[in-house]
Amino acid sequence: MIWDREKYIAHCKFEYTGDEMLTDMFGLLVGLDKEWANQGATQQEIDRTAFGFDTVKITGCPLNCFAITGIKPEILEDNATYTISIDHYGRKTKLVKQSATIPLPLEYPVKTFDDWLKIKHWYEFDESRINHDALQHTAKLRQEGYLVNAWIPGAFDEPRQLLGEEGLCLACHEQPELISDMLQTITTTCLKVFERVVDIVTIDQLDTHDDMAGKSGPLFGPVQVEKFMKPYYRKVWDFLSQAGASIFANDSDGNMNPIIENLLECGINFMYPCEPGSDMDIVEVRKKYGSRLALKGGIDKYVLMKNKEDIKRELTYKICDTTKHGGTIFALDHRVPGGVPIENYRYYVSLARELML
């Protein structure tokens, strides 16, 4: 089913629309398409169009709040095993083809405040960040039922792109003024961009990507969220919510439980992918936070590697009165892992549909 913006927003705001939502978030891990083809899956099953997942009519907003570096990416080395490239941050990266779809940086452009000052202009405001002509078309699409979605740099993720995870965590203690200046610069640019945009079109959903946690917990604790993330997120969200935005979504893998309350105080009201393997139990999260936090994901991807009884046990627990009737978009908690039989995937989708009735 293709949902329009009003129905989708109502669902995410915990209003029961008469339907539940089942979607596919991130697709298949590398190599699973070949496994499924060998098991007799159709091309429509491999690309998941055969399963009728629920989607929302959505359009991106023609703006850019991210780094504008002027650096042209280039491939330095490419073979059957890996690709070495220069990315748009100027970093040398390595993509291991057999196991990954995202290249990992081998170096980072910032170590000191002086390094930051050399590239600070990447994040400063310029009118070219907004495509004014395209905004008129976006406004028209919204009138036709499309959800207008905008992305801003993650308060954890963007500094991490510049310093690396270890460098960022150390800088929070050793160079806090560096992290604060980065996020203050991004905040100022985002506000200037959105001040111009909302005169033409209402943004419905604000998205940010942080991926700041592993199984043992997040790399920022409550103190760092309060000190670094909250001033940025709160200012941008307060402005956009007053201008009509409804959803502030955060994408972070891993165990986010220790800072969910702090993120709610930042304005975030929607979270995904909710990985059960990292103790993100959507039933327990819903019981604790109720209608303060909408969720997407939460179904254990690894259970699809087991038998149908295991799949039934997982789905019966997750798709229940606590999580249904608004506020949950049911999905696997990340990409479908290698080793999942197509027959198990078919059973998962069929049973999930049955339980959502």
N, C-alpha and C positions, 0 to 999 in steps of 0.2 A: 504494500500500500504506500502511495506517495501522499504524505501529509502536507497541508498548507501551514503557513507560519502561525496562524491563530490557534490551530489545534495543537501544534507542537509546543508552543509556548504555554498553553493551558496545561498540557500534560506535564511539562517540566516544572510548572508552578503548583503541582499536586492537585489539579482538578481532574476528575475522572471524565474522560471524553467518550467512554463506551468501548474504547479499544486499548489494547496494550501494544507496546512497541518492541519488536525484535529486529536487531540489525547486525551487520557485519562491520567491525571497526577497521581492522588492519590487514585483512586478507591472509594469505598463506605464507608460511616460511619457505625459504629457498629450497627447491627440490620437491616439495610436496605435490606440485602440479604434475610432475612426471610419475610419481607414485600413484596418484589417482588415475592418470591416463592408463597406466598398466593394469589397474583394477577395473577398468571398463567405464570410468566416469565420462560423461559427455563434456564437451567444451563449456557448455552453459553451467554445468556443475562446477567445473574447475574455476570459472570466473565468478561463481556464486549467483549468477543471474537466475538460475533455475529455482532458487529457493525463495524467491519473492520477499526478500527482506524489506522491512519498513524503512523508508527514507523521508526526509523533509525537502521540499523545494527550497533550495538555498542558493544565495549568491554572495560572493565575496564583495567587500567594499574596496573600491579602487583607491587605496591609500597605502602608504608605506611608512611604518614607524620603526623599521629596523635599520641596521647599518647600511649606509650607502658608501661603499668603499672605493669604487672605481677600479677595483682589481679584477682582471679577467681570469676566471679559472682556466687551468690548463693541465693536460695529462703529461706527466714526466716519464712514466714507465707503465706499460700495460702488458700483462702476460696471462696465461691460463689460470694462475693462482691468485694474483692480486693486481691492484691498480694503485700507483703512486701519483697523486695529483697536488696541485696548488688550488686551494679553494678561494672563495670570494673574500675571506678574511686575510688572505696571504699566507695561510698555514699550509705546511706540507701534511698531507693526509694519506692513509693507507686503507684500502678496501679489500678485505679478504673475501673473494667471490664465492667460495664454497659454503660459507657460514653466515654471511652478513649482507645487509642491503644499505647500511649506513657506514661511510668511511670514518675512521678514527683519526683525530689529529695527532701528529707526531711532535708538534711544537705549538707554542702560543705566542701571540704578539705583545702581551703585557706582563711585566713583572714588577714595574715600579710606577709611581705616579707620573713620572716624566714620560714613560712609555705611553701611558694613557693620554697625556696631553697631546702627544703626536698624532693620535688617531681620534681624538674627541670630536673632531669635525664630522666624522662618519655619522654621528648621532644627532647633530644639531639640526634645527629646523630650516627648511627651505620650501618654498611654495611648490617646487617640483614633486614633493612627496604626495601631492593630491592631484588626481586626474579629474578636473572639474567637469569636463565634457561627459566622461563616463559616469559620473555621479548622477546625472540626470536620468540615464538609462537605469541605474540601480534603483532610483526612486520609483521609476515606472514598474520595475519588476516587483518591488515591495507591494505596490498597489494591486499587483496580480497574484499576491499570495506567497511570494518568496520571502524566506527568512534572510535578513541582512546580517552578515557575519563579518567581524573585524578581528584581526590578530594584533597583539602587542608583544614586544619582547618579554620573555620570562624574567622575573626578578632574580631568580637563581640561575636560570639557563643562560641568559645573555652574558653576565659576568663570567660564567663558567666557560663560554666560548672564547673569551679573551684571555683568561688566566689559567684555565684547566681546573678540574675539581679540587685537587690538592692546593693549587695556588689560591683559589677563591676562599677555601676554608681557612687557610693560614692568614690571608689578607683581612678577613673579618676581625681577627685579633691583632694583627701586626700593622695593618694599614686600613683601618676602618674608614678613614676619610676618602680613600680611593674608591671603595665600593659605594659609599654614599654619593660621591660626585658622579659616578657612572649612572646610578639610578636617578639622581636628581636631573641629570641631563636628559635621560630618556623620558622622564616624567614631563618635563617642560615641552619637549617635542611632541609627545602624544597629545597633550592638552591643546597645543597650538593647532595640530592637525584636526582634532575632533571639534574644536571650536568652529572651524570652517565647514567641516563635513555635515554637522547636525543642522546647519541652516538649510541643507538641501535634502538630506535623507536621514531617517531615524535608524540607528543601529540597534538591532534586536539582541544580538549575542556577541559578547566579547570573549575571546579565547586567548589563553596563554599556555605555553608549554614550559614545564620546569624539569620533569624527570629527575627529581632530587632525592630519591630514596631507593634503598635496597631492602632486602628481607629484614634486616635488623633495625631499620628505621631511617628517617630522613637525615640528610647532611646539614640542614639548618634545623636548629631547635627553636623553641618558643622565643628565646631571647633574640636570635637572628631574624626571625620572621617579624617580630615587633620592631626591631631597629632598622632593618634594611628593606624588607618587602612591603610592610604595611604602609609607610608613607607614600610609596609609589602607587601600589594597587588601589589604596583607598581614595587617593585624589582623582585618579582616572575614572574609577568606578562611580564615585559620587557624582562626577560631572555627567557621565553617560547615563546613569540611572535616572538622574533628574531630567535628562533629555529623551527619556522613553525606553532605554534599554531594560531588558528583563532578566537576561541570563549572563552570568559571569562564570565561565568554565575554566577549570584547571586540569591539565593533562600531566599526571605524575605517576610513574610506575612505583612499585615498592610499597612499603608499610608507611602510610601517611598518618596513621592513628595518633601519634604523639603531638601533631600540630594541626589537626583538623579544626579544633576550636579557634586557634589563632588565625587560620586561613578564612574561617567564617567572619572573623573580625576585620579581615582585609576586604570583605565584600564578596568573596567567592561563594557561589550558591549551587555549583554543579561540579562534579568531580568524576574523573575516569582515569584508567580502566578498572580500578578496584581489583587488584590481583589477590585471589584467595591464598596462593602460595606464599604471600607476604603478609598474611593475617588480616587482609582487607575483606572481611565478611560483610556483604551488603545487607544481610538480615540484621546483624548486630549494629552496623552503622546506622541503619534506618531506625532501629529501636532507640538508639542513643540520641540521634539528632533530628528525627522526625522530618517535618516539612521544611527544615532549615537548609537541607542539602539534597539536591537531586543527584542521581547516580546513573552512570552508564557503564556496562560491562558486568564484572562480578561473577561470571560463570567460569568455573575452572577449566581452562583449555586442556590441561593434562588428563582430565577424567575421560576425555574422548579417546584416549589411547587404551582404556580399559575395556570392560564389557558393558553390555546394555543395562545390567542391573546397577552398576556403578553410575552410569549416566543418569538413569532414572532417579537414583537416590539424590544425586547432586541437583537435578532440576526440580524435583519435588520439594527440596529444602529451600532453594533460592526463589522459585516462582511461587509465591505464597501470598496470603492475605496481607502480610506485613509489607511486602514490596510492590504489590499490585495496586491498581486504581490510581495511578498517577505518581510521578516522581522517579520512576525507574525506566531506563531504556535497557532492556535485557540484551546481552551480547557476551561472547567469550571475552575473557579478560585481556587478550592480546592476539597476536597472530596464531593461526592454527599450526601446531607443531608438526614436524616430520614424524611419521609413524602412525598418524591418525588414519584409520581406514575410511574410505568414502562411505561405506555402509554405516559406520558409526556416526559420521557427520549427518547423513540423511536422517538417521534415527533421532539425533539431537534436535534438529530443526523441527521434525514432525511432532515429537513429544513436547517441545517447548510451546509450539502453537496450540497443542491440545490443552496444556496446563494454563495457558493465558486466557482461555475462554471463560 
